[in-house]
Amino acid sequence: MFSALVDRIVLYPIKSLDGVDVQQVEVLPSGALKYDRGLAIVDQQGNFVNGKRQPAVHGIRSSFDLSAGTVQLTDAATQSRFDGHLTHDRDDMARWLSDQLGFEVRVVEDTSGGFPDDSEAPGPTMISTQSLTRVASWFPGMETSEVRRRFRANIELKVSEPFAEDALFGVKSEFRPIVIGKYITLGGTNPCQRCAVPTRDSETGEVTALFQKTFAERREAELPAFAERSRFNHFYRLAVNTLLLDRIDPGTIQVGDAVQVR
């Protein structure tokens, strides 16, 4: 039987920028975590501006004070800095980002559900600390913290062995009920398909040679026997996507919560 504890919660208030650790978070009726990817940077055509398409995004550092609703952005190359409110100063933030990125952008907001990477499974992404550490061991000199920044999951679990979270999804269209604490039941939907972002250094954007190839080979070799192999049309997948099945007020998740598959 799957059993774990919530070890860490990371939110990404501005989609594609740095995360912030929190001890507790509200799960919105949409299934999204409050503040997570509630803002996004878009170009004039409405396309997301992210590290996948614009590697220069990797050079923008961000730090947040969610209790005050503020952000500090820094361009690592120029040391130019922006300080402002996440909601009230969005236009000023967009002008600063436009200057750093070299093209005009807007900052848009969605407080009801944010801008999830997977619109069909907009709940928090889940991974184990042990998996992050194991992936780091596949690449000489890489730290667990760097793998964490590359893969950008929301809920980090403390489990008994790497990739134990592969028990949180089943066959296609099956939603395995994941009970977190007293208030939340999520449905595990699928192993998360990764993009180009994890192949790059999280701060410089420099590509790690053969990252995707090495990752896929080791992931396949170490796939747990209990994992639903039919969900791996390729092995460049890590973390579990979820959606909300049930939320009881107060709908919160906090570090230390027990996690079980019902």
C-alpha positions as CSV (number, residue, x, y, z in Angstrom):
1,M,0.0,0.0,0.0
2,F,1.3,3.4,-0.9
3,S,2.1,5.6,2.1
4,A,4.0,8.9,2.2
5,L,4.3,12.3,3.9
6,V,4.2,15.8,2.3
7,D,7.8,16.8,2.6
8,R,7.8,20.1,0.7
9,I,5.3,22.4,-1.1
10,V,6.6,24.7,-3.9
11,L,4.5,27.3,-5.6
12,Y,5.3,29.2,-8.8
13,P,3.4,32.5,-8.6
14,I,4.6,33.6,-12.0
15,K,4.5,30.8,-14.6
16,S,8.1,29.9,-15.8
17,L,9.9,31.8,-13.0
18,D,11.4,30.7,-9.7
19,G,9.3,28.9,-7.1
20,V,8.7,29.7,-3.4
21,D,8.5,27.2,-0.6
22,V,5.4,27.3,1.7
23,Q,4.3,25.3,4.7
24,Q,0.6,25.3,3.8
25,V,-1.5,26.0,0.8
26,E,-5.2,26.2,-0.1
27,V,-6.5,24.0,-2.9
28,L,-8.9,26.0,-5.1
29,P,-12.2,24.6,-6.4
30,S,-10.5,24.2,-9.8
31,G,-7.9,21.9,-8.2
32,A,-5.1,24.4,-8.6
33,L,-3.0,25.6,-5.6
34,K,-3.7,29.1,-4.6
35,Y,-1.0,31.5,-6.0
36,D,0.5,28.7,-8.2
37,R,1.0,30.0,-11.7
38,G,-1.6,32.6,-11.1
39,L,0.3,35.0,-13.3
40,A,1.9,34.3,-16.7
41,I,4.0,36.3,-19.1
42,V,2.6,36.4,-22.6
43,D,3.8,38.0,-25.9
44,Q,1.6,40.3,-28.0
45,Q,0.1,37.3,-29.7
46,G,-1.0,35.8,-26.4
47,N,1.6,33.0,-26.4
48,F,3.3,32.1,-23.1
49,V,6.8,33.4,-22.7
50,N,8.7,30.6,-21.0
51,G,12.0,28.9,-20.8
52,K,10.8,26.3,-23.4
53,R,10.6,28.9,-26.1
54,Q,12.8,31.7,-24.8
55,P,15.9,30.5,-23.0
56,A,16.6,34.1,-21.8
57,V,13.8,33.5,-19.2
58,H,16.3,31.3,-17.3
59,G,18.3,34.4,-16.4
60,I,15.4,36.1,-14.6
61,R,15.5,35.4,-10.8
62,S,12.5,35.9,-8.7
63,S,11.7,36.0,-5.0
64,F,8.3,36.4,-3.4
65,D,6.6,37.5,-0.2
66,L,3.1,36.0,-0.6
67,S,1.8,37.4,2.6
68,A,2.5,40.9,1.3
69,G,1.7,39.9,-2.3
70,T,5.0,41.3,-3.6
71,V,7.8,40.1,-5.9
72,Q,11.4,41.0,-6.6
73,L,12.8,40.2,-10.0
74,T,16.4,40.4,-11.0
75,D,18.1,40.1,-14.3
76,A,21.2,37.9,-13.6
77,A,23.1,39.4,-16.6
78,T,22.5,43.1,-15.9
79,Q,21.5,43.1,-12.2
80,S,18.6,45.3,-13.1
81,R,15.9,44.9,-10.5
82,F,12.1,45.2,-10.2
83,D,10.2,45.4,-6.9
84,G,6.4,45.6,-6.9
85,H,3.1,44.1,-6.1
86,L,2.1,41.0,-8.0
87,T,-1.4,42.3,-8.9
88,H,-1.3,46.1,-8.6
89,D,2.0,46.6,-10.4
90,R,1.5,44.1,-13.3
91,D,1.9,46.8,-16.0
92,D,5.1,48.1,-14.5
93,M,6.4,44.5,-14.2
94,A,5.5,43.9,-17.9
95,R,7.5,47.0,-18.9
96,W,10.5,45.8,-16.9
97,L,10.3,42.3,-18.4
98,S,10.0,43.7,-21.9
99,D,13.2,45.6,-21.4
100,Q,15.1,42.6,-20.1
101,L,13.8,40.1,-22.7
102,G,14.0,42.5,-25.7
103,F,10.4,42.3,-26.9
104,E,7.1,43.5,-25.6
105,V,5.2,41.3,-23.1
106,R,2.2,41.5,-20.9
107,V,1.6,39.9,-17.5
108,V,-1.8,38.3,-17.2
109,E,-3.6,36.9,-14.2
110,D,-6.1,34.1,-13.5
111,T,-7.0,33.8,-9.8
112,S,-9.5,31.0,-10.2
113,G,-7.2,28.3,-11.6
114,G,-4.0,29.9,-12.8
115,F,-2.3,28.8,-16.0
116,P,-1.5,25.0,-15.5
117,D,0.8,23.2,-17.8
118,D,-1.8,20.4,-18.2
119,S,-5.3,21.9,-18.5
120,E,-6.9,18.5,-18.3
121,A,-5.1,17.7,-15.0
122,P,-4.8,21.2,-13.4
123,G,-4.1,19.9,-9.9
124,P,-0.6,20.0,-8.2
125,T,2.2,17.9,-9.7
126,M,3.6,15.4,-7.2
127,I,7.1,13.9,-7.0
128,S,9.2,12.3,-4.2
129,T,12.4,13.8,-2.7
130,Q,13.9,10.4,-3.2
131,S,13.2,10.5,-7.0
132,L,14.8,13.9,-7.3
133,T,17.9,12.7,-5.5
134,R,18.1,9.6,-7.7
135,V,17.8,11.6,-10.9
136,A,20.6,13.9,-9.6
137,S,22.9,10.8,-9.2
138,W,22.6,10.1,-13.0
139,F,24.4,13.3,-13.8
140,P,27.9,13.9,-12.3
141,G,28.1,17.0,-10.1
142,M,24.3,17.7,-10.2
143,E,22.6,18.4,-6.8
144,T,19.1,17.4,-5.8
145,S,18.2,21.1,-5.5
146,E,19.1,21.6,-9.2
147,V,16.9,18.7,-10.3
148,R,14.1,20.2,-8.2
149,R,14.4,23.5,-10.0
150,R,14.5,21.8,-13.4
151,F,11.4,19.7,-12.9
152,R,9.3,22.2,-11.0
153,A,6.8,20.0,-9.1
154,N,4.5,21.4,-6.5
155,I,4.2,18.7,-3.8
156,E,7.3,16.7,-2.8
157,L,6.7,13.5,-0.9
158,K,8.8,11.6,1.6
159,V,8.7,7.9,0.6
160,S,10.6,4.7,1.1
161,E,12.2,4.4,-2.3
162,P,12.8,6.4,-5.6
163,F,9.9,6.5,-8.0
164,A,7.4,5.2,-5.4
165,E,5.0,7.9,-6.8
166,D,4.6,5.9,-9.9
167,A,2.0,4.0,-7.9
168,L,-0.2,7.2,-8.0
169,F,-1.5,6.6,-11.6
170,G,-3.0,3.6,-13.4
171,V,-4.3,2.8,-16.8
172,K,-5.5,5.6,-19.1
173,S,-8.7,7.3,-17.8
174,E,-8.3,5.8,-14.4
175,F,-7.9,8.4,-11.6
176,R,-6.3,6.8,-8.5
177,P,-7.7,8.6,-5.4
178,I,-4.8,10.2,-3.5
179,V,-5.9,11.3,0.0
180,I,-3.8,14.1,1.5
181,G,-4.4,14.9,5.2
182,K,-8.1,15.4,6.2
183,Y,-9.4,17.6,3.5
184,I,-8.1,16.8,0.0
185,T,-8.6,13.9,-2.4
186,L,-6.7,14.2,-5.7
187,G,-6.9,11.9,-8.7
188,G,-3.5,10.7,-10.1
189,T,-3.9,10.9,-13.9
190,N,-0.5,10.2,-15.6
191,P,3.3,10.5,-15.5
192,C,4.2,14.0,-16.5
193,Q,5.7,14.3,-20.0
194,R,8.7,16.7,-19.9
195,C,9.7,19.5,-22.3
196,A,13.1,21.0,-23.1
197,V,13.3,23.0,-19.8
198,P,14.8,20.2,-17.6
199,T,17.6,19.7,-20.1
200,R,19.0,23.1,-19.2
201,D,20.7,24.6,-16.2
202,S,18.0,26.3,-14.2
203,E,20.0,29.5,-13.8
204,T,22.1,29.9,-16.9
205,G,20.0,28.0,-19.5
206,E,23.0,26.1,-20.6
207,V,22.0,22.7,-22.0
208,T,23.3,19.6,-20.2
209,A,24.8,17.3,-22.9
210,L,22.7,14.1,-23.6
211,F,20.4,14.9,-20.7
212,Q,17.2,13.6,-22.3
213,K,18.8,10.5,-23.7
214,T,20.5,9.6,-20.4
215,F,17.4,10.4,-18.4
216,A,15.1,8.2,-20.6
217,E,17.6,5.3,-20.5
218,R,17.9,5.3,-16.7
219,R,14.2,6.0,-16.1
220,E,13.3,2.9,-18.2
221,A,16.0,0.8,-16.5
222,E,14.8,1.8,-13.0
223,L,11.0,1.8,-13.6
224,P,9.4,0.1,-10.7
225,A,7.7,-3.2,-11.4
226,F,4.4,-1.8,-10.0
227,A,4.3,1.1,-12.4
228,E,1.7,1.0,-15.2
229,R,4.1,0.6,-18.1
230,S,1.3,1.3,-20.7
231,R,1.5,5.0,-19.7
232,F,5.1,5.3,-20.9
233,N,5.1,5.7,-24.7
234,H,8.5,7.1,-23.9
235,F,10.5,7.4,-20.7
236,Y,11.2,11.2,-20.6
237,R,8.5,11.4,-17.9
238,L,8.8,12.3,-14.3
239,A,6.3,13.4,-11.5
240,V,2.5,12.7,-11.5
241,N,-0.2,15.0,-12.8
242,T,-3.4,15.3,-10.8
243,L,-6.9,16.7,-10.7
244,L,-9.2,17.4,-7.8
245,L,-11.7,14.7,-6.8
246,D,-12.9,16.1,-3.5
247,R,-12.2,19.1,-1.3
248,I,-13.6,19.5,2.2
249,D,-13.3,23.0,3.9
250,P,-10.8,24.1,4.8
251,G,-9.3,22.7,1.6
252,T,-5.6,22.8,2.6
253,I,-2.5,20.8,2.2
254,Q,0.4,21.3,4.6
255,V,3.9,19.9,5.1
256,G,3.7,16.8,7.2
257,D,0.3,15.6,5.9
258,A,-0.1,11.9,5.4
259,V,-0.6,10.8,1.8
260,Q,-2.3,7.5,0.9
261,V,-3.9,5.9,-2.1
262,R,-7.5,5.0,-1.3
